Amino acid sequence: MDQDFYYNFIEPDIVLADFVENLGTFHNRSDEAKEVVIIPDGRVDLFFMQSQSEPFHIALVGLETYPEQRQIPPQTTAFVVSFKPLAVEYILHTSIAEILNIAKDLPDDFWGFKAEDLQNFELCCTKATQKIKELLPKETDERKRNLFNLIYSSKGEMSVKELSENVGWSSRQINRYFTKQLGLSLKAYSTILRFRASLEHIVQGKLFPELNYTDQNHFIKEVKKFSGVAPKELSQNKNDRFVLLSVLKGK
């Protein structure tokens, strides 16, 4: 790990598992910007951040569909809640269709967080957990809950037709829901989850398709599409610029 770049991610309280994937923090301790590549991972991120050059601010980041190079400013501290898509409707109560591949600033007092909270990861986790518990719905559409459970458990490898038949919800209605809430189709989202699942193999040096890819060329093409580089270069992760890979490797 880059000694100037610290990160820590933990799983949420079990009662939040349908809506939250993890809670995390990262800190660029350096006096120089940290070059990173953000790659699609199927999560919706809520960031609480501040740095030497930027005051405390809060942003909701939509789903990514392509890799993007970014810089984390010097002396940046951040807390992030990574949501599963079901949270968009039931916890955030909004659509993120219009922020595909971009972020939206939220009010600085969102959820009652303050700049000084960022210095205490445990406190941030406690505050976020309590707030999300307050927002938990009394009930959810079981078709949606089952749909996302299947998408995740199959690592994006179930077809739209199979998913539709298993949850008793027409593929047309599912795609309408995905487009309205998330800004992309079910198939597109499943493809991102399959790519993300392949990262767990790539960090182990397995550079051939372990999942349901047609062939090696298809696998390489998809890895390049979502990361910008071939599997071999991705696995090398020079300068820890692919943070998601670094996190997976550290598990």
Number of C-alpha atoms within 10 A of each C-alpha: 13 12 8 14 17 13 17 13 17 11 13 20 15 9 12 17 13 16 22 25 20 20 23 19 24 19 23 22 17 14 12 13 15 21 16 17 17 19 24 22 20 23 20 25 21 22 21 25 22 21 17 12 10 12 11 18 20 25 19 21 20 25 26 21 20 16 18 15 12 13 13 17 21 19 20 21 23 23 27 23 24 24 23 19 24 21 21 18 16 17 19 15 11 12 16 25 16 14 16 16 17 13 18 13 12 14 10 16 11 12 13 11 17 16 16 10 17 21 14 11 17 12 12 23 22 11 16 20 19 12 14 18 14 10 14 15 12 6 7 12 9 10 15 15 14 15 19 19 14 18 20 18 10 15 20 25 21 19 14 20 11 13 21 18 12 13 16 12 15 14 16 11 11 19 18 16 16 20 16 15 19 26 22 18 17 22 16 13 22 21 20 26 22 23 24 22 19 21 23 14 17 23 21 11 14 15 19 17 18 13 16 12 16 9 11 13 12 12 22 18 14 20 20 17 17 22 21 18 16 17 25 15 13 21 21 14 15 9 13 18 19 21 19 18 20 18 15 14 15 10 6
